[in-house]
């Protein structure tokens, strides 16, 4: 069995592509190839620090799964999942994956919502989101330790927006 390649990092400043050929943007293709380094049916998009908007990244990845692989894909927004609904969230993830849907799960950081780590551990892989100039190295390391280094495909560096929240933005 071949070992997974080392996690990689990408800097993204993208919104939904413009026009029909926007999906051919080299940056989107590179992002998708990095995410596809390992086979997955469910992928957690997890913030490494507070105030990261992971839902936009999750939506973009679900669109890429459909555009590039032609597979049914969906986003599961569990950013505000309460502790009492963790088991239900895990069951929903499994049910959708078992039904053949590639599922991208948006999560807040483990510092904002403690349910993020147990949910991320139940997905096939994790993409760590880091805010450029904002995420503390220790916070990223603590997040990786909480979900397991072997689960992390790599990291995506997001540029902060003017309102103080980091997100994928048009570029």
C-alpha positions as CSV (number, residue, x, y, z in Angstrom):
1,X,0.0,0.0,0.0
2,X,1.4,3.4,-1.0
3,X,1.6,6.0,1.7
4,X,-0.3,9.3,1.3
5,X,1.8,12.2,0.0
6,X,2.8,14.9,2.4
7,X,0.1,17.5,3.1
8,X,0.3,20.6,0.9
9,X,-0.7,24.2,1.2
10,X,-2.5,26.4,-1.3
11,X,-3.3,30.1,-1.2
12,X,-6.7,30.8,-2.6
13,X,-8.5,34.0,-3.4
14,X,-11.3,32.8,-5.6
15,X,-15.0,33.2,-5.9
16,X,-17.3,31.2,-8.2
17,X,-15.7,31.2,-11.6
18,X,-16.9,33.8,-14.1
19,X,-18.5,32.5,-17.3
20,X,-18.6,29.0,-18.8
21,X,-14.9,28.5,-19.0
22,X,-14.1,29.9,-15.5
23,X,-14.0,26.3,-14.2
24,X,-11.0,25.8,-16.4
25,X,-9.0,28.3,-14.2
26,X,-5.6,26.8,-13.4
27,X,-6.0,27.7,-9.7
28,X,-9.2,25.8,-9.4
29,X,-7.7,22.8,-11.1
30,X,-4.6,22.8,-8.8
31,X,-6.9,23.1,-5.8
32,X,-8.9,20.2,-6.9
33,X,-5.9,18.0,-7.6
34,X,-4.5,18.7,-4.2
35,X,-7.8,17.7,-2.6
36,X,-8.0,14.6,-4.7
37,X,-4.6,13.3,-3.5
38,X,-6.5,10.7,-1.4
39,X,-9.8,9.0,-2.1
40,X,-12.6,10.5,0.0
41,X,-16.4,10.4,0.2
42,X,-16.6,12.9,3.0
43,X,-14.3,15.9,3.5
44,X,-14.3,18.2,6.5
45,X,-13.4,21.9,5.8
46,X,-12.2,23.0,9.2
47,X,-11.0,26.4,10.4
48,X,-7.8,26.5,12.3
49,X,-8.8,29.7,14.1
50,X,-11.9,31.7,14.9
51,X,-13.8,33.8,12.3
52,X,-13.0,31.7,9.3
53,X,-15.9,31.3,6.8
54,X,-15.6,27.6,5.8
55,X,-19.0,27.4,4.2
56,X,-17.7,29.2,1.0
57,X,-14.8,26.8,0.7
58,X,-17.1,23.8,1.2
59,X,-19.5,25.1,-1.5
60,X,-16.7,25.7,-3.9
61,X,-15.3,22.1,-3.3
62,X,-18.7,20.6,-3.8
63,X,-19.1,22.5,-7.1
64,X,-15.6,21.3,-8.2
65,X,-16.6,17.7,-7.3
66,X,-19.6,18.0,-9.6
67,X,-17.7,19.8,-12.4
68,X,-14.6,17.8,-12.5
69,X,-15.8,14.3,-11.5
70,X,-19.5,14.4,-12.5
71,X,-20.4,13.0,-9.1
72,X,-23.4,14.0,-7.0
73,X,-22.0,16.3,-4.3
74,X,-23.4,18.2,-1.4
75,X,-22.5,20.6,1.4
76,X,-23.4,19.8,5.0
77,X,-23.2,22.9,7.2
78,X,-22.4,21.7,10.7
79,X,-20.7,24.9,11.8
80,X,-23.2,25.5,14.6
81,X,-23.9,21.9,15.5
82,X,-24.8,21.5,19.2
83,X,-23.2,18.8,21.4
84,X,-26.4,16.8,21.7
85,X,-26.7,16.5,17.9
86,X,-23.2,15.1,17.2
87,X,-24.4,11.5,16.8
88,X,-27.2,12.7,14.4
89,X,-24.7,14.7,12.4
90,X,-22.4,11.6,12.1
91,X,-25.4,9.5,11.0
92,X,-26.3,12.1,8.3
93,X,-22.8,12.2,7.0
94,X,-22.7,8.4,6.7
95,X,-26.2,8.2,5.1
96,X,-25.3,10.7,2.4
97,X,-21.9,9.1,1.6
98,X,-23.6,5.6,1.5
99,X,-26.1,6.9,-1.0
100,X,-23.2,7.9,-3.3
101,X,-23.0,11.6,-2.6
102,X,-19.6,13.2,-2.1
103,X,-20.1,15.3,1.0
104,X,-18.2,18.4,2.0
105,X,-18.7,19.3,5.6
106,X,-18.3,22.9,6.7
107,X,-17.1,23.3,10.3
108,X,-16.0,26.1,12.6
109,X,-12.7,26.0,14.4
110,X,-12.4,23.7,17.4
111,X,-12.0,27.0,19.5
112,X,-15.5,28.2,18.4
113,X,-17.4,24.9,18.5
114,X,-16.1,21.8,20.3
115,X,-18.2,19.5,18.1
116,X,-15.9,20.3,15.2
117,X,-13.2,17.8,16.2
118,X,-15.4,14.7,16.7
119,X,-17.3,15.5,13.4
120,X,-14.0,16.0,11.5
121,X,-12.7,12.6,12.9
122,X,-15.8,10.9,11.3
123,X,-15.0,12.2,7.8
124,X,-12.6,10.5,5.4
125,X,-10.3,13.5,5.2
126,X,-9.8,17.1,6.5
127,X,-8.8,20.3,4.8
128,X,-7.5,22.8,7.2
129,X,-8.3,26.5,6.5
130,X,-5.8,29.1,7.8
131,X,-6.3,32.9,7.8
132,X,-3.3,34.7,6.2
133,X,-1.7,36.8,8.9
134,X,-4.3,35.9,11.5
135,X,-4.1,32.2,12.4
136,X,-1.6,31.4,15.2
137,X,0.8,28.5,14.4
138,X,-0.1,26.9,17.8
139,X,-3.8,27.0,17.0
140,X,-3.1,25.2,13.7
141,X,-1.0,22.6,15.4
142,X,-3.6,22.1,18.2
143,X,-6.3,21.7,15.5
144,X,-4.2,19.1,13.6
145,X,-3.6,17.2,16.9
146,X,-7.3,17.3,17.7
147,X,-8.4,15.7,14.4
148,X,-5.3,13.5,13.8
149,X,-2.4,14.5,11.5
150,X,-3.0,11.5,9.2
151,X,-6.5,12.8,8.4
152,X,-5.3,16.2,7.2
153,X,-4.9,16.4,3.4
154,X,-3.4,19.8,3.6
155,X,-4.2,23.4,4.3
156,X,-5.8,26.2,2.4
157,X,-4.7,29.8,3.2
158,X,-7.5,32.3,3.0
159,X,-7.1,36.0,2.7
160,X,-8.8,38.2,5.3
161,X,-11.7,40.4,4.1
162,X,-12.4,44.0,5.1
163,X,-15.0,43.0,7.7
164,X,-12.4,41.0,9.7
165,X,-13.6,37.6,8.7
166,X,-11.5,35.4,6.4
167,X,-13.1,33.9,3.4
168,X,-12.7,32.8,-0.2
169,X,-13.3,36.0,-2.2
170,X,-13.5,37.0,-5.8
171,X,-10.1,37.7,-7.4
